[in-house]
Amino acid sequence: MVKGFLSLRNAVFIEKNVSIEPESLSELIEMGYDSTPVTVIGQRQISGFDPELIDAALSEICTD
């Protein structure tokens, strides 16, 4: 859902698959999470699919 939502917003993103990328799983755990999705936009970390928070984060980085 997050990938589709970001695509609809024409946002460029990097997908990390914690199932097959051990370094991505380590990064997720270091951030304090143990489940996905976690979306990092600028300094924000958004756990789960939250369209309002994602839009707010995208608007913050687009105005900087």
C-alpha positions as CSV (number, residue, x, y, z in Angstrom):
1,M,0.0,0.0,0.0
2,V,2.8,2.5,0.9
3,K,4.6,1.9,-2.4
4,G,1.4,2.4,-4.4
5,F,0.6,5.5,-2.4
6,L,4.1,7.0,-2.9
7,S,3.9,6.2,-6.7
8,L,0.6,8.0,-6.9
9,R,2.3,11.0,-5.4
10,N,5.2,10.7,-7.9
11,A,7.6,10.3,-5.0
12,V,10.9,8.7,-5.6
13,F,11.6,6.0,-3.0
14,I,14.0,3.2,-2.1
15,E,12.4,-0.1,-1.2
16,K,14.2,-2.2,1.4
17,N,13.1,-5.9,1.8
18,V,13.9,-7.0,5.4
19,S,13.0,-10.6,4.4
20,I,15.9,-11.0,2.1
21,E,18.3,-8.2,3.1
22,P,19.9,-8.8,6.5
23,E,21.4,-5.3,6.6
24,S,17.9,-3.8,6.1
25,L,16.5,-5.9,8.9
26,S,19.4,-4.6,11.1
27,E,18.6,-1.1,10.2
28,L,14.9,-1.5,11.0
29,I,15.7,-3.0,14.4
30,E,18.2,-0.1,15.1
31,M,15.4,2.4,14.4
32,G,13.4,0.6,17.1
33,Y,10.9,-1.2,15.0
34,D,10.2,-4.9,14.6
35,S,7.5,-4.9,11.9
36,T,7.0,-3.2,8.5
37,P,6.1,-1.0,6.8
38,V,8.2,1.8,8.2
39,T,8.5,4.8,5.9
40,V,11.3,7.3,6.4
41,I,10.8,10.7,4.8
42,G,13.3,13.3,5.8
43,Q,13.6,13.0,9.6
44,R,10.2,11.4,10.0
45,Q,9.7,7.7,10.6
46,I,6.2,6.5,9.9
47,S,5.1,3.1,11.1
48,G,2.3,1.4,9.2
49,F,0.3,2.9,6.4
50,D,-0.8,6.4,7.4
51,P,-1.7,8.5,4.3
52,E,-2.1,11.8,6.3
53,L,1.3,11.5,7.9
54,I,3.0,10.5,4.7
55,D,1.4,13.5,2.9
56,A,2.5,15.8,5.7
57,A,6.1,14.5,5.6
58,L,6.2,14.8,1.8
59,S,5.0,18.4,1.9
60,E,7.7,19.2,4.5
61,I,10.5,18.0,2.3
62,C,9.0,19.6,-0.8
63,T,9.0,23.1,0.7
64,D,12.6,22.9,2.0
